Amino acid sequence: MKSEESMFRELVENSEDIIIVADQEFRIRYSTIAVIRVFHVEPLSLLGRPLTQYISQEQVNRWQHRLHSESHLEDELKVKGPQGEVYFEVYITVMRDERGQTKGFAIKLHDITEQKIKEQELIRSNQQLDQVIYKTTHDLKAPLMSALGLIHLAEKASVEEKDQYIGMIKRSLINLDHYLNEMNDFFRNDKLALQREKIDLEDLIRQELNDLQGLAPGIQVQIDVAVAAESVYFSDRVRVRTVLTNILSNAIKYTDLQKQNPFIKIAARINDRACQLTIEDNGIGIAAEHQEKIFDLFYRATQHAPGTGLGLFIVKDTIEKLQGNIAVQSRPGIGTKFIIHIPNQLHVPVVV
Ligand code: ADP
């Protein structure tokens, strides 16, 4: 039968938690092998080193101070690991000799990084929700009040004027509809599970362009579509379409009316690993100082055309959900190019 001590040692060594024994000066005297997983260091290499080499002096001072009057403490700790920040729940117990003198400390570090990241995501999405609710109630009111005002005027107007008012009411309600659609995309991206469907990208782009036709009546934009597919493409159709809707509607909305030949060039290359999509226009462009912020919630870089500042936030959020990425290149007065990379789910089952 194993001795109690060896059983205990085995238990400690196999624990997912890092257990460290430190002396009175907080120098490491013993560490379990769990440090390898988190910090990529051998427990033996830590022996004799001060804890302050890994944890701030300030934090250790605070613990020391508390442990003068308490026999154990609980705290939270954030440290830089080789793979980014690691969060721990810390339990420290004072170890005493037979005479009751402090001979060192037993420190248990319980990894709570996953839980912390989830907590931070929750805080972030709660803050976003607050912002959205605040902005929505404000922005929905504007087209609604304007439609109500116009109805009021139309009631008293002559027959010819009535038609004019009806046209204006229609525009106001289209704005409202557009806003509600964006809200829908915003909430749907977070809630709906990822789908894996076969997508005919060229067909999807053409459908989208067809739906966007009425967006800029009277403006002639030359649109080229070139899709080179080496492989079939699998992704989430609704989400890919959300990306196309927003980027293409912007490319149309921000056309430069000074130019003789407004164009939009859509090019895609698909292989079994990914789809690389570029959407380029020769519209008004985006000044360098705005380029980083255009993906932020409600950020607008121009008043050139009406908008909510939601479109590119939804695009980025959606692309991240698809495990892809997006970059922008733009020069004011020259044009804008979005470069989008979305993995092909051909072989890979979606992770929800
Ligand atoms: P919105 O278009 O509702 O303002 P978006 O989030 O879709 O909001 O875009 C954010 C900002 O980025 C826009 O206000 C605009 O200034 C800029 N932008 C986006 N796409 C283009 C484009 N193709 N050409 C020029 N500016 C653009």
Boltz pocket constraint, residues with backbone or C-beta under 6 A from the ligand:
constraints:
  - pocket:
      binder: B
      contacts: [[A, 246], [A, 247], [A, 250], [A, 251], [A, 254], [A, 281], [A, 283], [A, 284], [A, 285], [A, 286], [A, 294], [A, 295], [A, 296], [A, 299], [A, 300], [A, 301], [A, 302], [A, 305], [A, 306], [A, 307], [A, 308], [A, 309], [A, 310], [A, 311], [A, 312], [A, 313], [A, 336]]
      max_distance: 6.0
